Structure formats: C-alpha cells, structure tokens
Amino acid sequence: MPYVRSGSATVYFNFYQRERAGRRNRPTLLLAHGFLMDESMFEPMREPLADAGIDLVTIDARCHGRTQSPDGEPFSYWDLAADGLAVLDELGIERAVVGGMSQGGYAALRMALLAPERVQGLALIDTEGGACSPSELAFYREFFERWTGSEPLAPLVAELAPQMIGGSDPRLWRAWTGRWYGSDRQAIAPAARCLMDRRSVLHRLPEITAPALVVRGSHDATSTAQKSEALAAGLSGADGVVTIPGAGHGAAWTHPEVIVPLLIRLVRRATARHESRPVRALTAPWTTRRAERESRAARQDPGPTASLESAR
C-alpha cells in the first residue's frame, strides 16, 4: 500500500498516472481534501486530468481516511504541509502544483511557504488564509463538543452535509454521510483542534510568487467572497477569484466538470513558467532533509494553544 512516514504519522497517498513510461515528462498535481472527507473526494478528477497528461497525487490528512497517527496527538497545518512534501519525496518528485479544498488549502499554502522551490503553482479551492474569527471559533467549539459527545449523530449530519458539501443533489452527500455514521466520533478531536487553533498566514502571502488559482462556490458560506478576495489579493500569481454558480463549500466534489479545466489551465501555466528548469527526480536518501523540514514546520507553529476540553 502507498504509505510514507512523516514525523509520527504514517501518511496514505494515492498516485494516479495513466502510463508509467515517460513519467518524468508529465506534470504532477498534488491535492489535499477537506475536513471529514478523504483523498477519494478527487476520484471524479483522476481520468480527465490523466487525459490532459497530468499525474494526480492525493493524500489522506491526519485523523482522516487511512492515514495513521498516535491517538489524540496534536498537530498543525504545518505538519500536514510536511506530510505532503514527504509524499513528494517518496515519489521522487522535485516539483509539483499543489492545492486543496478547505483545510487542504490551508496545508497547500503552508507547503508553498515551507518549500517554495518545490511548489510550481497553487490550486486553492473553497479555502482561505486567515485564522478563525471569534464567531467561527464559538461555532466550532459548540459543534465539535456535540460531534465528539454522546448525542444522536443524525441531526448533526443533517446540519453538516449541506454546509460542508453543498450542491442541490442529496445523493452527492450520501457518499460521505454514510462514512460519518460509521466513523469514530472521538478520533476527529485533534483535527478539530488544528482547525480552530490555526494562525493566519495572510501577512505571508507576498512570499508566495507561484501562479495561483483561487476558486469558490457561490453558495459557500464558509470560504466567503470576502475571504477569497483577500486570499487572491495577497497572492501575486493569482488573477482574482473564480466563482462557480450554484456550488457550495464542496465544489471540488459537486462540480468536478468545472474545476478540472481550471486545474488543467493552472498546471499548464505553472509548467510553462518552469519549463526552462527541467524537473529532475530526487535521489534517496531524504531522511536528513525531511527531518530538517519537520523541524522548520514545528518552529512555524508551536502547536495548539487550546483543546476541545479547555474550550468548554
């Protein structure tokens, strides 16, 4: 199975490529998923991206999918950024376009700050660069207390699915709600702390010069138009915000037919920008470089300052 060790985590990833022959001539796109989802949310994109000559790498975040980390251990989005870079190391890929939806975008931004030489472009889907506002923090505290508590899950799922995924077809929600019912409700607590304790990186966006795509669903109440505009304004490589009519927070899942052409255009733009610098395969071992990167990630964000328990 495709796993790589990153710090204390064993990270699951999926590397989809149509043909192995001539792989080094194909650009790579790495995508990270949103909260309470997993790497399979990008399944509808695999074939059309492959048809366009793009290899897709997707990753399960800590406390999600098949990635394994010590129970209850805190982590930050800088750790998830280091996890993404560890996957690229494992695959021997020097540079890639990276991105993600919601929390996946938080990690992608930090990948670009942690290792700018590795990030050819940024795909930021229904995400933002700021910290939680006081009202958002109050909402998350209450919601996660309920989610990790003992009350029936059905009302919480009914509340979350339209907000988290969006779209007008409930069948698109069922692919995820079934998994939520079967999940360990307590296991998500470290990811919830990570979400609530994240710090703003808006002041650091000028450090990122790679081409960037900022896209949101028109009905996304989480990554609002104002937040997306602030993100695009801070990135010199972004050309405004692309808004998808009728989509919500999960536009990457509900509207892949709209997102995929945007991703293809971004990858081609980013690849053309770097075509004078041919991609070369990394050479093993990478242990020393990975340890140094994880150390830098720890210094960027010392870790959570509050917990679900202390927030009550």
Residue pairs with C-beta under 8 A, 6 or more apart in sequence:
1 12
1 66
2 12
2 13
2 14
2 15
3 10
3 11
3 12
3 13
3 66
4 10
4 11
4 13
4 86
4 87
4 89
4 90
5 11
5 86
6 79
6 82
6 83
6 86
6 87
6 290
6 294
7 79
7 82
7 83
7 294
8 69
8 70
8 73
9 62
9 67
9 68
9 69
9 75
9 79
9 83
10 67
10 68
10 69
11 59
11 60
11 62
11 67
11 83
11 86
11 87
12 39
12 59
12 60
12 65
12 66
12 67
12 68
13 39
13 57
13 58
13 59
13 60
13 87
13 90
14 39
14 40
14 56
14 57
14 58
14 59
15 55
15 56
15 57
15 91
16 46
16 49
16 50
16 55
16 56
16 57
16 58
17 23
17 26
17 50
17 55
17 56
18 50
18 51
23 55
24 279
24 280
24 281
26 53
26 54
26 55
27 53
27 54
27 55
27 96
27 97
27 120
27 267
27 268
27 270
27 271
28 54
28 55
28 56
28 57
28 88
28 91
28 93
28 95
28 96
28 97
29 49
29 54
29 55
29 56
29 57
29 96
29 97
29 98
29 99
29 123
29 263
29 267
30 56
30 57
30 58
30 59
30 84
30 87
30 88
30 96
30 97
30 98
30 99
31 39
31 42
31 45
31 56
31 57
31 58
31 59
31 98
31 99
31 100
31 101
31 104
31 123
31 252
32 58
32 59
32 61
32 80
32 84
32 98
32 99
32 100
32 101
32 103
32 104
32 105
32 107
32 108
33 39
33 41
33 42
33 58
33 59
33 60
33 61
33 64
33 65
33 100
33 101
33 103
33 104
34 41
34 100
34 101
34 102
34 103
34 104
34 126
34 164
34 249
34 250
34 252
35 102
35 103
35 164
35 191
35 195
36 64
36 160
36 164
36 176
36 180
36 188
37 64
37 101
37 176
37 250
37 253
38 60
38 61
38 64
38 65
38 66
38 179
39 58
39 59
39 60
39 65
40 58
40 65
41 101
41 250
41 252
41 253
42 56
42 58
42 252
44 253
44 256
45 56
45 252
45 256
45 259
45 260
45 263
46 56
48 256
48 260
49 55
49 56
49 260
49 263
49 264
50 56
52 264
52 267
54 263
54 264
54 267
57 87
57 88
57 91
57 93
57 96
59 67
59 83
59 84
59 87
60 66
60 67
61 67
61 80
61 83
61 103
61 104
61 107
61 191
62 69
62 75
62 79
62 80
62 83
62 190
62 191
62 194
63 69
63 187
63 188
63 189
63 190
63 191
64 191
67 83
69 75
69 190
71 187
72 189
72 190
73 190
74 190
74 193
74 194
74 303
74 304
75 190
75 194
75 303
76 194
76 197
76 198
76 297
76 300
76 301
76 303
76 304
77 103
77 106
77 107
77 110
77 194
77 198
77 301
78 110
78 114
78 297
78 298
78 300
78 301
79 294
79 297
79 298
80 103
80 106
80 107
80 110
80 194
81 107
81 108
81 110
81 111
81 113
81 114
81 297
82 114
82 290
82 293
82 294
82 297
83 107
84 98
84 107
84 108
84 111
85 111
85 114
85 115
85 118
85 290
85 293
86 290
88 94
88 96
88 118
89 282
89 286
89 289
89 290
92 281
92 282
92 283
92 284
93 279
93 281
93 282
94 118
94 279
94 280
94 281
94 282
95 117
95 118
95 119
95 120
95 274
95 279
96 118
96 119
96 120
97 119
97 120
97 121
97 122
97 123
97 266
97 267
97 270
97 271
98 108
98 111
98 112
98 119
98 121
98 122
98 123
99 105
99 108
99 121
99 122
99 123
99 124
99 125
99 213
99 263
100 106
100 107
100 108
100 123
100 124
100 125
100 127
101 125
101 126
101 127
101 250
101 251
101 252
101 253
102 125
102 126
102 127
102 222
102 223
102 249
103 127
103 191
103 194
103 195
104 125
104 127
105 124
105 125
105 126
105 127
105 128
106 127
106 128
106 198
108 122
108 123
108 124
108 127
109 122
109 124
109 127
109 129
109 201
109 205
109 208
110 201
110 297
110 300
111 118
111 119
112 119
112 122
112 208
112 210
113 201
113 204
113 207
113 208
113 300
114 293
114 296
114 297
114 300
115 293
116 207
116 208
116 209
116 210
119 208
119 210
120 210
120 211
120 270
120 271
120 273
120 274
121 210
121 211
121 212
121 213
121 237
121 266
121 267
121 269
121 270
121 273
122 208
122 210
122 211
122 212
122 213
122 235
122 237
123 212
123 213
123 215
123 262
123 263
123 266
124 212
124 213
124 214
124 215
124 231
125 213
125 215
125 216
125 251
125 252
125 259
126 215
126 216
126 217
126 220
126 222
126 223
126 249
126 250
126 251
126 252
127 223
127 231
128 223
128 227
128 228
128 230
128 231
129 200
129 201
129 202
129 205
129 227
129 230
129 231
129 234
130 200
130 202
130 227
130 230
131 198
131 199
131 200
132 140
132 195
132 196
132 198
137 196
140 192
140 195
140 196
141 196
141 308
141 311
141 312
143 156
143 160
144 188
144 189
144 192
144 196
144 308
145 308
145 311
145 312
146 156
147 153
147 156
147 185
147 188
147 192
148 185
148 186
148 188
148 189
148 192
148 308
149 185
153 180
153 181
153 185
157 177
157 180
157 181
160 180
161 170
161 173
161 176
161 177
162 173
162 248
163 221
163 222
163 248
163 249
164 176
164 249
164 250
165 172
165 173
165 176
165 248
165 249
165 250
165 253
165 254
166 217
166 219
166 220
166 247
166 248
166 249
166 250
166 251
166 254
167 173
167 246
167 247
167 248
167 250
167 253
167 254
167 255
168 246
169 254
172 250
172 253
172 254
189 307
189 308
192 308
193 304
193 306
193 307
193 308
194 304
196 306
196 311
197 303
197 304
197 305
197 306
199 301
202 230
202 231
202 234
205 231
205 234
205 235
206 234
206 236
208 235
208 236
208 237
209 236
209 237
210 237
210 270
211 237
211 238
211 266
211 269
211 270
211 273
212 232
212 235
212 237
212 238
212 266
213 238
213 242
213 262
213 263
213 265
213 266
214 228
214 231
214 232
214 235
214 238
214 240
214 241
214 242
215 241
215 242
215 243
215 244
215 251
215 259
215 262
216 223
216 225
216 228
216 241
216 242
216 243
216 244
216 247
216 251
217 243
217 244
217 246
217 247
217 248
217 249
217 250
217 251
217 254
217 255
218 243
218 244
218 245
218 246
218 247
219 246
219 247
219 248
220 247
220 248
220 249
220 251
221 248
221 249
222 249
223 249
225 241
225 243
228 241
229 241
231 238
231 241
232 238
232 239
232 240
232 241
242 262
244 251
244 255
244 258
244 259
246 255
247 254
247 255
247 258
248 254
251 258
251 259
252 259
